Structure formats: structure tokens, C-alpha cells
Amino acid sequence: GIKTPILLVNGRFDTNVPFFEAQEIFDKIGTPVHQKKILILEQSGHLPFSTEPEVLAHAILEFMAQISRD
């Protein structure tokens, strides 16, 4: 299973991977709890990088900074 740090990103209105399925996937990932995060973007579907690029970029940078401190 996956053991590396992971930021799982999902859009609330994603019809390809609904947010409840993303949560199930997240829960099954074997990465330690302090090295994994799920981000549900409330205004997005399957392409959050096009609908909420600033929010996504900030979350990625914040996550990378956090795991580099750990």
C-alpha cells in the first residue's frame, strides 16, 4: 500500500469520483495520519485546478511545507 505523504484533492461536485468515494479511498491509504490530508474543494468538480486554482496551489504549497518540516 501507499506509505508516502499524500494530498488527496477532490471537488465537491466531482461526478467521476464523488467526494464520499474520495473519503473512502483516503481512509484506506496506509500513509501515517500526520502525513496525509484530504482536501475537498467546495466549488469544483473533477477539474479543481481550473475552477479553484489559487485554493489548490495554496493547499499544495502548504502541504509540501508541512511534510518537509516533519
QUIDA-V57664 format. One record per pair of residues at least 4 apart in sequence whose ideal C-beta (glycine too) atoms are under 8 Angstrom apart, sorted by the first residue. I is the first residue (numbers start at 0). GAP is how many residues later the second one is. Records with the same first field share a line. If there is no record, write none. Layout:
I=GAP  GAP
This chain:
0=27  28  29
1=4  27  28  29
2=27  28  29
3=27  31
4=26  30  31  58  62
5=23  25  29  30  31
6=29  30  31  32  52  53  56
7=14  17  18  21  28  29  30  31
8=29  30  32  39  47  50
9=4  7  9  12  28  29  30  31  38
10=8  29  30  32  33  34  35  36  37  40
11=7  28  29  30  31  32
12=30  31  32
13=4  5  8  30  31  32
14=30  31
15=30
16=4  5  8  29
17=4
18=4  21
19=4
20=4
21=4  16  18
22=4  15
23=4
24=4
25=10  12
28=7
30=4  5
31=4
33=36
34=32  35
36=26
38=17  20
40=7  10  11  14  15
42=8  9
43=4  7  8
44=6
46=4
47=4  7  8
48=4  7
51=4
52=4
53=4
54=4
55=4
56=4
57=4
58=4
59=4
60=4
61=4
62=4
63=4
64=4
65=4
